[in-house]
Amino acid sequence: MSRQSQRTRQTKETSIEIELELDGRGQATVATGLPFFDHMLAQLGRHGGFDLRVDAKGDLEVDTHHTVEDVAILLGECVAEALGDKAGVRRFASIALPLDEALIEVALDLSGRPFCVYEVEIPPETLPLGNPAFDPQLAEHFWQSFSSAAAMTLHLRMRAGRNTHHILEAQFKGVARCLRDAVRLDGDDVPSTKGRL
């Protein structure tokens, strides 16, 4: 059975199409108009072992917020759809992921209960990254929107870090590795005493 999803989202602010194959080969093609954000989303595909295609056009002349938020929502919906009833998945995963001086802890639960804890301090003097610029403060909103749409519990905590690029990239790689582990099939039953997630 193929665990995949293809969804679109159209608003007055964005037009987005995402294709996701959970049991892929880590191939990602991403175009959002924000090169740094593209780089981060590519980490999800590569390190999650997913095949991922994201094509997003947004009102970047207004702000990057709409594009980042709507991609997060649609990507979360794709994860939820591709997982189906979650029968056989491992469900839980956690990792402490280093990237040079940065160390990010990630834990997640494909619980069906959306919740996000984000304890990451972005250095206050941080400048936006890339051109057009990605505001590092949007990372928190991305994870909140993503976890809500995917109906998962997600915790991210920074244990060390000074370089903003490293801090953000460690988050995306960490979530990718946790998702790779949590969605892995490890039986036939839904992993809950309730009988559903």
Long-range contacts (C-beta under 8 A, 24 or more apart in sequence): 3-82, 3-83, 3-84, 3-183, 4-82, 5-77, 5-78, 5-79, 5-81, 5-82, 6-78, 7-74, 7-77, 7-78, 7-81, 8-74, 9-70, 9-73, 9-74, 11-66, 11-70, 13-58, 13-59, 13-62, 13-66, 13-67, 13-70, 14-56, 14-57, 14-58, 14-59, 14-66, 14-67, 14-70, 14-71, 15-56, 15-57, 15-58, 16-54, 16-55, 16-56, 16-57, 16-58, 16-70, 16-71, 16-74, 17-53, 17-54, 17-55, 17-56, 18-52, 18-53, 18-54, 18-55, 18-71, 18-74, 18-75, 18-78, 19-51, 19-52, 19-53, 19-78, 20-50, 20-51, 20-52, 20-53, 20-75, 20-78, 20-79, 20-82, 21-50, 21-51, 21-52, 21-82, 22-50, 22-79, 22-82, 22-83, 22-183, 23-49, 24-49, 24-50, 24-51, 24-52, 25-49, 25-51, 26-50, 26-51, 27-51, 27-52, 28-52, 28-53, 28-54, 29-53, 29-54, 30-54, 31-55, 31-56, 32-56, 32-58, 32-67, 32-71, 33-57, 33-58, 33-60, 33-67, 33-132, 34-60, 34-64, 34-67, 34-68, 34-130, 34-132, 34-133, 34-134, 35-130, 35-131, 35-132, 35-134, 36-129, 36-130, 36-133, 36-134, 37-64, 37-67, 37-68, 37-71, 37-130, 37-134, 39-130, 39-169, 40-134, 40-168, 40-169, 40-172, 41-71, 41-75, 41-172, 43-169, 43-172, 43-173, 43-176, 44-75, 44-172, 44-175, 44-176, 44-179, 45-176, 46-176, 47-172, 47-173, 47-176, 47-177, 47-180, 48-175, 48-176, 48-177, 48-179, 48-180, 49-180, 50-179, 50-180, 60-132, 64-132, 64-133, 64-134, 64-135, 64-138, 65-135, 65-138, 65-141, 68-134, 68-138, 68-141, 68-142, 69-141, 69-142, 69-145, 71-142, 72-141, 72-142, 72-143, 72-144, 72-145, 72-146, 72-149, 73-145, 73-146, 73-148, 73-149, 74-149, 75-146, 75-149, 75-150, 76-145, 76-146, 76-147, 76-148, 76-149, 76-150, 76-151, 76-152, 77-149, 77-150, 79-149, 79-150, 79-152, 79-179, 80-149, 80-150, 80-151, 83-110, 83-183, 85-190, 85-196, 85-197, 86-110, 86-112, 86-190, 86-191, 86-197, 87-188, 87-189, 87-190, 88-185, 88-186, 88-187, 88-188, 88-189, 88-190, 88-191, 89-182, 89-183, 89-184, 89-185, 89-186, 89-191, 90-181, 90-182, 90-183, 90-184, 90-185, 90-186, 90-191, 91-182, 91-191, 91-192, 91-197, 92-182, 93-177, 93-178, 93-179, 93-180, 93-181, 93-182, 94-178, 95-174, 95-177, 95-178, 95-181, 96-159, 96-174, 97-170, 97-173, 97-174, 97-177, 98-170, 99-166, 99-167, 99-169, 99-170, 99-173, 100-163, 100-166, 101-160, 101-161, 101-162, 101-163, 101-166, 102-158, 102-160, 102-161, 102-162, 102-163, 102-166, 102-167, 102-169, 102-170, 103-158, 103-159, 103-160, 103-161, 103-170, 104-156, 104-157, 104-158, 104-159, 104-161, 104-167, 104-170, 104-171, 104-174, 105-155, 105-156, 105-157, 105-158, 105-159, 105-174, 106-154, 106-155, 106-156, 106-171, 106-174, 106-175, 106-177, 106-178, 107-154, 107-155, 107-178, 108-147, 108-152, 108-153, 108-154, 108-155, 108-175, 108-178, 108-179, 108-182, 109-152, 109-153, 109-182, 110-150, 110-151, 110-152, 110-182, 110-183, 110-197, 111-151, 111-152, 111-153, 111-197, 112-151, 112-152, 112-196, 112-197, 113-151, 113-152, 113-153, 114-147, 114-148, 114-149, 114-150, 114-151, 114-152, 114-153, 115-147, 115-153, 115-154, 116-143, 116-144, 116-147, 116-148, 116-153, 116-154, 116-155, 116-156, 117-154, 117-155, 117-156, 117-157, 118-143, 118-144, 118-156, 119-156, 119-157, 119-158, 120-156, 120-157, 120-158, 120-167, 120-171, 121-158, 122-164, 122-167, 123-162, 123-164, 126-164, 129-164, 129-165, 129-168, 136-164, 136-167, 136-168, 139-168, 139-171, 143-171, 143-175
